[in-house]
């Protein structure tokens, strides 16, 4: 089926705003382009997937060429900047190979639409990027998908022998200079004159996108355990993959990166804080109350009589009646979720329900609903959970085997209000340190958190009459994974970096027009 790139005209038709307001600060025709007090001849970027150009849940050539550092470097060339070389993938499908084994899937695309919702699937193609094929020589983009702050200073993070055990990163393996090198030491070895640093997102993102869980797959069976808020633990080698990093670890890692770049001669640069992860489509697309009366139909009465009513009565007796309310026949209803922060009332429910339904059924109900409640507007149902709601639960008793309706969504399906609060607290601590370090080292500072909040607002951001928002698919800024940006989204970010650089170093780098970059491809 023919694919077309959504154009400026198409976006305008979908999301047109009558306002002529724009986020551009200047007209290039009226400005003499200079480097000011900065030297852009050897620009190096450091960071994670957001720096690499990752989008649609994969890294691929077209995305890399529209990474925000690549966009910035293009403007720096107008003021004495040099070439900007990236560790390009082998194709435009994404995915990774370790030998003949696929270790990273291909990118996402919209296959079709069903009832107005996009059917997003992986491209049906074999990855061709083998991580054993080393990239050597000059390099400018040191964005490593999946990297947390402390990974950039960790020896062995690019050792291919550690990939299978999760001790090394396959993307960094491709361009690490040795089995013991660090990302920042390799970057410093390029003799940078200017650098950008955007790191810390993954120190909370993994926790958020996993619903606050760590997972382990053995023999094809995946089990989930609660992830840990590691605040107070200064040893990141003991962290689980989705744990929240201690703020002092994040601050210390970033300081080490800055000191390493300074020692290499790069005393000028730009550093960005991290956005609240709950401002991106991964967390804002699926409402907490998606169960409409039309969708539930005649099941509402039956569910209230056989399940919600008895549970409400029993929980009320234990002082927890607010966990579950009867389903409404006139308004949208919240989904059932498991909240591991709740007191487990399994034993109490089993004892209370045994006289009416028998021990076996009461035991099952107690186990299933001991930490269950209905979601609230302070919970975040993950984008990936959309396909789970309404699906059958394998092995659950008949009548209480539909996720979100008669069976609680699991911990990994939802970021609860308690978990979201932990993410926000950590993010605020990281951002305070990032701003402090920017001031202490005289670096330009980018408030990407504020920009993402603006993007997530009802008004969004406008460029030349085109409105961008954080709305999934149609908002224009975010790619199909709901976390990473499109080319247009990365252009918005690049402009924020450019504005900060100009303000700090008296340069006059021109901003770019996001409308000239790529967005979502529609079938």
N, C-alpha and C positions, 0 to 999 in steps of 0.2 A: 504494500500500500504506500502510496506516495506520501512523503513527509514534507511538511512546510514549516519554515521557521516563522514563529509569530512575529509580525512586523510592527513597526511603530504605529502604522495605521490601524492594524488589527487590535493592538493593545488600547489605542485611543478609543476605538469603537466599543471595546469591552469596559474600559475603566476611565472613560473620558471625564476630565474635570474642566469646567468652563473657565477656571482661573488661568491666567497666563503666568502665574508665579513659577519660579524656577529656583533650584538650589545652586545655580551657577553664581559665583561671586564676581566674575569679571568676563569681559569679552577679549579673547586673545588678540584680536586685531588692534586693540588699543594699548597693549602692554609689550614692552621690550623684555624678552625672556632672558633672565640671568640666573646664575647659580648662587648669587648672594655670598654668604660667608661659608657655604658648603662646597665640598669637592665631590662631585658625583661620578668621577671617572671610573671608580670601581665600587659599584653598589652591590651589597650582599643582603639577602633577605633570610631571616631565620624564623622558624615557627613550625606549625603543624599542618594539618590538611588544608586549613583555610589559606595558608601561605602557598601551598603547592598548586592550588587551582582545582582541588578535588571537588567533584560535583556529581549528582545523580548516583551517589554511593560508589563512586569509582574514580580512579585517576586515569585520564586519557589525554591525548595530544591536544585536541581542541580546547579542552578545559584548561590545560597547563598554559596554553598560549594566551588565555584570558585570565590568568591569575592576577591578583591585584599587584604583586611586585612587578610582573611583566608589563602591566599597564603603566605603573609609575616609571619604570625604567624607560619606556618609550617617550615619556615626557622629559625625563632627565637628559635624554640624548639631545634635546633642543638646547640644553644648557651645559654641554661638555661631558655628558655621560657616555659611558662606553657600552660595549655589547652586553647583553644579558642572556647568559646561557643557562638552560634548565635541563635537569635529568629526564628528558622526554621518554615517555612510554613508547612501546613498539607499534601501537595501533590506536584507533579511536573507539575501541570497544571496551577497553579497561580489562581488569583482571590480571592475576599474577600466576606464574608457574614456578615451582621449585622442582627442577628436573622435568618430569612428565606429569607431576601432580599439580592440580589446580588448587591454589591456596587462597585465592581471592576471586570472587565472582565478577562477572562483567557488569557494565553500567545498567541503570534502569532506563526504561523508555515507556511511553504511553502506547499500549497496543491498541486500545479502543476505549470507548466510553459505555458504561452501563448505567442507565437511569440518571445520566448526567454526571456520574462519578468516573474518574479515570481508572482504567485497568492498567496498573503499573507493574511491569515484569522486567526481568533481566533480558538483555539482548542475547539472542540465541547464536552464540559464536564462541569459538575456542580462544582463550587468552593466548597471546603470543609473546608476552613480556616475561622472559625467564630471569629471575633475580640473580642467577649465577653469571649472567653476562654483565660484567663490570663496566661502569662508565668512569672514565679517567680524564684527567686534564682540567682545564679551567671550568669553573662552575660558579654560578651566582645565586641560584635559588636553593636554599637549604631547608625548605619546608618539608617536613616528614609526617605524612598522615599517621594518626594514632599517637603521636608523641605527646607526652606530658612534660611539664616544665623540667623535671629532674632527668628525663630521658636525654635531653640535649647535652647534658654534661656527664652521661654515664658511659664509661669505657665498655666496649663489647656490644654496644647497641646495634652495631652494624656487622656483627659476626654471623655468617650464614649458618654456622653450627648451632646457634641459639634460637633459630627461627621456630623449629618444631616444638620447642619447650616454652615458647613465648618470651624468652629472655632477650631476643633481638627483634628488630623491626625489618621486615622484608623490603620496604621501600628504601630505607637507609642502606641496607646491604648492597643495593645496586650501585651506590656511589661512595661508600665509606672507603677511606684510603688504606685501612688495615683492619684486622680483626679486633684490635684494641683501641682504635681511634674513637673520638667523640664527635658528635655533630658540630659542636662549637669550635673544637680545635681544627677540624677540617675547614670550617668557614673562615677562621682566623688565618689559616695558612694561605688563603687567597689574597692576602694583603689588602683588605678593604679600606676604602677611604670614607665610606658612608654605609650605614646599615639600617635595616628595619627589623623590629622584633615584635611578634604577636604570638604569645604563648600563655598557657594557663587554662585555656578552654577545656581541654581534655581532663584536667584535674578535677572537674566536676561533671563534665558532659557524660562520661561513661556511667556514672552513678545515675544520672537523670534518665538517660535513654534506656537503661536496663530496669527502670522502676525500682532502683535501689537494691539491685541483686548482683551477685556473682554467679556465674554459671560454669558448669563442668559437664563435658560430654564424654561418656565412656561407653563403648560398644553401641554407639548410635543412640544412647539414651541420655538426655540432658536433664540435669538436676539444678535447682536454684536454691541459693542460700542468701540471707540478707547481707548486703554489702555494709561496710563499716565506715563511719565518719572517723577518719584517723587524726583528727585534731588532737594534738598532744603527743603524737608519735612522730618522732623526727627521723625515723629509719624507713625510707620508702621501699627498701628491699623486702620489707615484711608486708607490704600492701597487697591486697587483692586487686585484680584488674579493674574493677569498677568502684573501688573505694575512693572516698573523698580525701584529697591530699591535705596534709597539715599546712596552714597558711605560711608558717615559718619555712617550711620546706620549699614552697613555691617562691617566696620572696628570696630565700637564700640561693636558689637555683638561678633565678633571673639576675641577681646581683653577680653571680659567678660568670654568667654569660656576658654581662656588660663589662666586667673587669677584664675578661679574656679578649674581648674586642678592643678595649682600650689599650691593652698591652700590645695588640697587633697594629696599633696606630690609628684605629678608628675611634675618635673621640666624639664624633658627631653622628647622630642617628635619630631615629624616631621609634617610639615604643607605644603600644596600644594596650588599653585595658580590655577586659573580656565582657561580653554581653551576658545578661541574664538568659540562661538557656531556655527559660519558659516563654521567651518572647518570639521563638521561632515556630514554624508550622508543625514541627514534630509534636508540639505540646498544645497547640491552639486550634487545630483543625477539627478534632473529634470533640463534640460537646460532652459535658458530664451527664447530660440528660437526653440521650438520643432515642429513648424508647417512647415513641409517639403512640397515642391511642390507636391510630390507624395501623401501625406496625404490629401492635400486640393483639388487636382485634378482640374476639370473644374470649381470648385467654385471660384477660384481666380479671374477670369474675372468678374463674377457676383458680388462678394463681393466688388471689386474695384469700379465697376460702381454704385452700389446701396447704398453702405455704406461707405467704406473707402474714396472714392473720394469726395463725398459731405461733409463728416466730415472734411477731410483735407482742403478743400476749405474754409469752414466756420471758422475753427479754425485759419487758416492763417490770415483771416481778423481781428481776435482778437489778433494777435501777438503770437498765441500758435500753430502754424503750425507744430512744432517739436514734438508735442504729438503723432501724427499719420502719418504714411507714407503708401503708397500703398503696397500691398502684392507683393512679388517677385515670379516670375515663375521659377527662376533659383537657388535660395538659400533659406535656412531655415528662417522662419519668426518668430518674437517674438509674444508672446501672448498679448492680450488686458488685462489690469489690471486697477483696481481702485486705485488711489493714493490720499488719503485724505489730503495729504500735498499740493496738487495743488489748485489753485484758482478755485472755483466752477463756471463754465461758463454755467450752465444749462439754466438760463434765456436768455443769449445771443444766445445760440444755438437754443432755442425754437423760438425766434424772427426771427433769420436768416433763419431757415428752414421752417417756416410756409407757406410762399408764394408758395413753391414748393411741399410740401407734405401734407399740411393741418395742422390745429392746434392740433388735437388729436395726430397724428403721431409725429409732431414736439415736442410736450410736452413730449412724451415718450422718444424720442431720446435725448432731453435735460436732462431729469432726469437720463437717463442711462449713458450718455457720458460726463456729465458736469465735472467729475473729472477722466476721462479715459485717458489712454495713452498706448502705447506699452512698454513692458518691455525692459530693457537694461541689459548688462552684470554686472551691479552693483546691480541688484535686485536678490532675492533668491526665486525661486518657491519651495514651501514646498513639501517634498516627498509625503505627504498625499494628495496633490493637483493633483498628477498625474492622479488619477481616475476621477477627476472633469473636466479636460480639455477635451472638445469635448462632454460633457454631456449636456442634455437639461435643460434649466432654467425654472422652474415651474412658470407659470403666465406671462412670457415675450411674447411680440408680435411675431408672426410668422415672420421668416426671420432675427430676431435679438435675437435669443434665445439659442445660443450655446456658452457655457462658453469658454472664451479665444479666440474665433474666431469671433463671431459676438456679443458677450456680454462680458463685462469685468469680469475677475475673481474678487471676492470680497476681501475686505481688509483682511479677515482672511485666505485667500489662499496664500498670498505673503508677504514676508518681503521685503519692498521696500528699496531703497538705503538710504533714510532718516532715516527709522527705524533701518536699519543695522548700520548706523553711530552712532545712540544713544546707541545701544547695545555695540559697540566697545569702545565708550568713557567711558561707565560705567565699562566695563570689565577692561580696562586699569587702571581706578581709584581703583577698588577693588584689582587688582594685585599689584599695588604700595603699598597699605596698608598692604597686606599680606606679602610681602617681608620685609617691614619695621618692622612688628611685629615679624617675624621670627628672624630678626637680633637683635631686642631689647630684646627678651626673650631667645636668645641663642638656638633657635630650628633649626633642620635640615630643609632645604627648597627644595621643588621639583618644578621644572618648567614644569608642565604638559602642559602648553600652548605651549611651544617650542616643546615638544614631539608630540603633536597632529598636529602641523603645519608640522613637519617632516613626520608624518604618512600620511598627506594629500598631500604631495609632490609627484611628479611623480616617484621618486625613492623609496618612502616608507621606510620600515625598514625590514632588513633581519635577520633571525635567522637560522643558520645551513642550508642555501640554500633555505629557505622558505621566500617568500616576503609577507609582510603585508602592506596594504594600507587602505585608508579610503573609498575605493570604495564599494558601497552598494552590499551586498551578497557575491561577489567574493573576496573582499579585505581581508577577514578573521578576521578583528579586531572588526567590529561593528555588533551588533545583528540586528534583523529584524525590530526594531523600528527606526533604523537610528540615534539614539542618544546614547544609552547605548552599552556597549562593550560585546563581547563574552568572554568565559573563556580565550581564547588566548589573547584577547585585555586587559583583566584585568591582565593577567600575564605580559604583556608589562608594564603596569602601576606599578605593584608590583615591577618589577625590578628597575624602576626609584626611587621608595621609598627606596628600599634596597640600591641603590647606594648612595643616599643622607644620609641615616642613617650611612652607613659605613664611608663616608667622614667626617661627623660631629663628630661621637663618637668613631672613630677608631676601630669599630667592623669589622668583616670579614664575614658577612652573605653571603652565596652564592646566586647568582641569579638563577632563574628557567628557564627552557626551555619552552617558550610559545607553542611550537609544541606538548607538552605533555598534553595540555588542550583542551577543546572542542571548536568547532566552530559552524558554521551554519549546521543544519541538512537538507539534500536534499531528495526530494521524490524519 
